[in-house]
Amino acid sequence: MASFQYGLDFTMIGGFQAMIGFLQVYGKEAPETPLGWNIDYTRQQLISSLMTLGAFISSSSAGFIATYMGRKPSLYLSCLLIYVSTIVMMTTTSIGALYAGRLIIGLGNGILLTSSQLYIQECAPAYFRGIMISIFMCWTSIGSLIGTIIDNFTEKIIGKNSYIIPLGLIFIIPVILCVGMFFIPESPRWLLQHEKREQARKALLWLRPDPSSVDPELDDMQAALDAEKALAASVSVWDMFTNPVDRRRTVLAVCGVTLQAASGAMYMIAYGTYFFEMAGVGNAFENSCILTAIGVVAIMINSTIMGRIGRRRNFLMSGLIICAISQLITAIVYDVRPNDPATGKVIVALAVIFIFGYNGMISSYAWVSGGELPSQRLRSYTFGLAAAIGFLGAWLTTFTAPYFINPDSLNWGPRYGYIWFGSCIVAATWVFFFLPEVKNRTLEEIDEMFEMRLPARKFRTYVCVGREALAALEKKNAGDDDNTKTEKDNGSKNENGVVEEIERV
């Protein structure tokens, strides 16, 4: 429901900017445009980007909120912010108040997405975690589809009701979410972090079908937390940057989530209807419905194979390359034949390919990477930072896109694809060299592999030995190091000895 709410809101507000009823209040007459109305690109920038700016601000602090309040109370807080913002947007005709409403709903959505994904990552079994995050992103696409369909029907209404009615529907989802949370437990990992072991055990019993697996899993969680506490006497947010292992995990999580923004999908999601309208490509609202429906199909297909195929090469990199090529061809075709009806059909077809590549291969895996890779003691802080940087990238996209595509400004239209072609290629290159494969690994196994300082290429084949064996081998190796500390190659013995011994085991 959290992701559904985000998708619904983000898509509906993009559709408003191609509605005459909305433009009569916040826009201006523009006979030279296909619609006859337009909106100043500065207003367009702020209406769309203030939501993502609010999400950036709130997700930056979501780690602290989720750490001290818990995952569920954070979600209740986000629902309250969404209610306040929606009331403001429905009752005003002032552009300043509309800006305030967009910022507040962004604050709510930032906490909503960050806390809900933290909950899923911490509660799901390792073999279901990827699938569940994929389903989470699937609901974002379903929310976007419902928002687009609603816009398609209400844009025909004359006057303010064309956008007031869609805004009123935003009230429904937080009610479902708040009621549903009464029936689910708090995150067991959060409870363990706060030394509430019995409550954590009850939560895990509720979450697992096999009661016999609960105590061993709880012991693994506790061992991981104890091992991390041994590395740091207290959890400090600065550990994300000062500790070499945590710093690497922070960089990977942040860059993983930022792949969404790097693909360029945010401008297509936020301004797709407006983009089609100003480019004169068929019925803009119907094209947006088709595009979003294709995205839903793509992510549903993705959900069925998430647990079977590796993430790094087969999906993220391929998805980024597909997005890059489709954006490049879109820009070239429009550059060569800008006013040809056939060009419009080609642009729609390439947009379908683009959204299929993004929803089917990038969106889910980017968030999975951001959630799986942080250390357990810093998970809420690191994921909050990763989500914040991801929202910052989305804000940058939604803020700058009108400057490129609006007829009142540069009026590039589909030529905007040249920029995103380069961005996608850079992102795909980073994935190839730096992103490790952690498919079907428990969070504790991922901790072990990072502590071993494995290069990204070795994560997939590494055999984990468990924390007790790892600690024993490190102790043994430390003793060997003391006995041979006068040898010339002493520096490399300690590091390589543990790896070789573990590989032998």
Stockholm file with secondary structure:
# STOCKHOLM 1.0

chainA/1-505         MASFQYGLDFTMIGGFQAMIGFLQVYGKEAPETPLGWNIDYTRQQLISSLMTLGAFISSSSAGFIATYMGRKPSLYLSCLLIYVSTIVMMTTTSIGALYAGRLIIGLGNGILLTSSQLYIQECAPAYFRGIMISIFMCWTSIGSLIGTIIDNFTEKIIGKNSYIIPLGLIFIIPVILCVGMFFIPESPRWLLQHEKREQARKALLWLRPDPSSVDPELDDMQAALDAEKALAASVSVWDMFTNPVDRRRTVLAVCGVTLQAASGAMYMIAYGTYFFEMAGVGNAFENSCILTAIGVVAIMINSTIMGRIGRRRNFLMSGLIICAISQLITAIVYDVRPNDPATGKVIVALAVIFIFGYNGMISSYAWVSGGELPSQRLRSYTFGLAAAIGFLGAWLTTFTAPYFINPDSLNWGPRYGYIWFGSCIVAATWVFFFLPEVKNRTLEEIDEMFEMRLPARKFRTYVCVGREALAALEKKNAGDDDNTKTEKDNGSKNENGVVEEIERV
#=GR chainA/1-505 SS CHHHHHHHHHHHHHHHTTCHHHHHHHSEEETTSSSEEECCHHHHHHHHHHHHHHHHHHHHHHHHHHHHHCHHHHHHHHHHHHHHHHHHHHHCCCHHHHHHHHHHHHHHHHHHHHHHHHHHHHHSCHHHHHHHHHHHHHHHHHHHHHHHHHHHHHTTSCSTHHHHHHHHHTTHHHHHHHHHHTTSCCCHHHHHHTTCHHHHHHHHHHHCSCGGGHHHHHHHHHHHHHHHHHHCSSCCTTHHHHSHHHHHHHHHHHHHHHHHHHTTHHHHHHHHHHHHHHHTCSCHHHHHHHHHHHHHHHHHHHHHHTTTSCSIIIIIIHHHHHHHHHHHHHHHHHHHCTTCHHHHHHHHHHHHHHHHHHHHHTHHHHHHHHHHSSCSTTHHHHHHHHHHHHHHHHHHHHHHHHHHHCTTTTCCGGGGHHHHHHHHHHHHHHHHHHCCCCTTCCHHHHHHHHHTTCCGGGTTTCCCCCHHHHHHHHHHHHHHHHHTTTSTTHHHHHHHHHHHHHHHC
#=GC SS_cons         CHHHHHHHHHHHHHHHTTCHHHHHHHSEEETTSSSEEECCHHHHHHHHHHHHHHHHHHHHHHHHHHHHHCHHHHHHHHHHHHHHHHHHHHHCCCHHHHHHHHHHHHHHHHHHHHHHHHHHHHHSCHHHHHHHHHHHHHHHHHHHHHHHHHHHHHTTSCSTHHHHHHHHHTTHHHHHHHHHHTTSCCCHHHHHHTTCHHHHHHHHHHHCSCGGGHHHHHHHHHHHHHHHHHHCSSCCTTHHHHSHHHHHHHHHHHHHHHHHHHTTHHHHHHHHHHHHHHHTCSCHHHHHHHHHHHHHHHHHHHHHHTTTSCSIIIIIIHHHHHHHHHHHHHHHHHHHCTTCHHHHHHHHHHHHHHHHHHHHHTHHHHHHHHHHSSCSTTHHHHHHHHHHHHHHHHHHHHHHHHHHHCTTTTCCGGGGHHHHHHHHHHHHHHHHHHCCCCTTCCHHHHHHHHHTTCCGGGTTTCCCCCHHHHHHHHHHHHHHHHHTTTSTTHHHHHHHHHHHHHHHC
//
